[in-house]
């Protein structure tokens, strides 16, 4: 392994340590968790809206046929 690769590995290990143990790491984890739940919520609302729109369009088309 050359020196450049070894240094990159050590820097990466140090960055990972700072990320997990450093100042603000707890807040960063909370933000990531919140972002995950927000993304899931947005996806769920989008799916429900699409299903609702499809049902409304289907019912609306049936009313026009009569």
C-alpha positions, -999 to +999 in steps of 0.1 A: +000+000+000+014+034-009+017+063+014-011+083-002-036+055+003-025+050+039-029+087+046-064+087+030-074+057+051-062+074+083-080+106+074-112+087+067-109+069+100-104+102+118-134+118+101-155+088+110-144+091+147-152+128+147-186+121+131-195+096+158-179+111+188-174+148+179-192+179+189-227+179+174-228+142+166-260+137+187-277+165+169-265+152+136-280+118+143-313+134+154-315+154+122-308+123+101-336+104+120-360+133+116-352+135+079-358+098+074-392+101+091-401+132+071-392+114+038-414+084+048-442+108+056-440+127+024-439+094+004-470+081+023-489+113+017-480+113-019-492+077-023-525+084-005-530+115-026-524+096-058-549+069-048-574+094-037-571+113-070-575+081-090-606+071-070-621+106-075-614+106-112-629+071-115-661+082-096-662+114-116-661+095-149-689+072-138-711+102-129-706+117-164-715+085-181-750+084-165 
